[in-house]
């Protein structure tokens, strides 16, 4: 009996320590938000060409209007809210002809920052940055 109580106590202690999430997952934490900003290829000079983009989060999906001409459509996103109010998000969008784009970023207040990697058959993956502000 004593052994059982000790094992049960240890199991509860482990669950309390391990089961405490540092951040809460909220798949729709960014739903209803739109961000407008600029994007460019990572590692290029500051004077390099920057593109405008609008990012939408709605109904659990992420959409970049800048990727529309390449056949990328809205894709599911995941989001995790940190204790400091920052929301970290990821998404993976695909295009039948242009490959896939893996997005990751964060939103703090009205500012979205992130990176995305565009992978297409027959070429090296290209990494981009994005910085945008919430549209009011």
C-alpha positions in Angstrom: 0.0 0.0 0.0 2.8 2.4 0.9 4.5 1.7 -2.5 1.3 2.4 -4.4 0.8 5.7 -2.6 4.4 6.8 -3.3 4.0 5.9 -7.0 0.8 7.7 -7.3 2.3 10.8 -5.6 5.2 10.7 -8.0 2.9 10.4 -11.0 0.8 13.4 -9.9 4.0 15.5 -9.3 5.3 14.6 -12.8 2.0 15.5 -14.4 1.9 18.8 -12.6 5.3 19.7 -13.8 5.1 18.4 -17.3 1.5 19.1 -18.0 1.9 22.9 -17.4 2.0 24.5 -20.8 4.3 27.5 -21.1 2.0 28.9 -23.8 -1.6 28.2 -24.7 -2.4 26.9 -28.2 -5.3 28.8 -29.8 -5.7 27.8 -33.4 -7.8 30.8 -34.2 -6.0 33.4 -32.2 -5.5 35.7 -35.2 -8.8 35.1 -36.9 -10.4 38.4 -38.2 -7.0 40.2 -38.4 -5.4 41.6 -41.6 -1.9 42.9 -41.8 -0.4 45.0 -44.6 3.3 45.4 -45.2 6.4 44.6 -47.1 8.4 41.4 -47.9 11.7 40.7 -49.5 14.3 38.1 -50.0 16.5 37.4 -47.0 20.2 38.3 -47.4 19.6 40.9 -50.1 20.8 44.5 -49.7 18.4 47.0 -48.0 18.0 48.7 -51.4 16.8 45.5 -53.0 13.3 45.3 -54.4 10.6 44.9 -51.8 7.1 43.7 -52.5 3.8 44.7 -50.9 1.7 42.0 -49.3 -1.6 41.7 -47.4 -2.0 38.8 -45.0 -5.4 37.7 -43.8 -6.3 35.3 -41.0 -9.9 34.1 -41.1 -11.8 30.9 -40.2 -8.6 29.1 -39.1 -6.9 29.9 -42.5 -4.0 32.1 -43.5 -3.9 33.9 -46.9 -1.2 36.0 -48.6 -2.6 38.1 -51.4 1.0 38.5 -52.7 1.0 34.8 -53.5 -2.2 34.7 -55.5 -0.5 35.2 -58.9 1.4 32.0 -58.2 -1.6 29.9 -57.4 -1.2 29.7 -53.6 -4.6 29.8 -51.8 -5.6 30.1 -48.1 -4.2 27.3 -45.9 -4.8 26.3 -42.3 -2.7 28.0 -39.7 -1.8 27.2 -36.1 -1.2 29.8 -33.4 0.2 29.8 -29.9 -0.2 32.7 -27.5 2.8 33.3 -25.2 2.6 34.7 -21.7 3.8 38.1 -22.9 1.0 38.5 -25.4 2.9 37.5 -28.5 1.1 35.1 -30.8 3.4 32.7 -32.7 1.9 31.2 -35.9 2.8 28.8 -38.7 1.2 27.8 -42.0 2.0 25.8 -45.1 0.4 26.8 -48.4 0.8 24.9 -51.7 0.4 25.6 -55.4 0.0 22.9 -58.0 2.6 24.6 -60.3 4.7 26.6 -57.9 5.5 24.3 -55.0 5.0 25.1 -51.3 5.6 27.9 -48.9 6.2 27.3 -45.2 5.4 30.4 -43.1 6.3 31.2 -39.5 6.0 34.4 -37.6 4.8 36.3 -34.6 2.4 39.0 -33.8 3.0 41.4 -31.0 0.5 44.2 -30.6 -0.2 45.5 -34.2 3.1 44.3 -35.6 3.6 41.0 -37.6 7.1 39.8 -38.4 8.1 36.5 -39.9 9.9 34.5 -42.5 8.8 32.1 -45.2 10.6 29.5 -47.3 9.4 28.9 -50.9 10.3 25.5 -52.2 9.8 24.6 -55.8 10.9 21.5 -57.7 14.1 22.1 -59.7 15.3 25.1 -57.7 16.9 25.9 -54.4 14.5 27.0 -51.6 14.3 30.8 -51.2 13.9 32.4 -47.8 12.0 35.7 -47.4 11.2 38.1 -44.6 8.0 39.9 -43.9 7.0 42.8 -41.7 3.5 44.1 -41.6 1.1 46.2 -39.5 -2.4 45.5 -38.5 -5.0 47.1 -40.7 -7.6 48.9 -38.7 
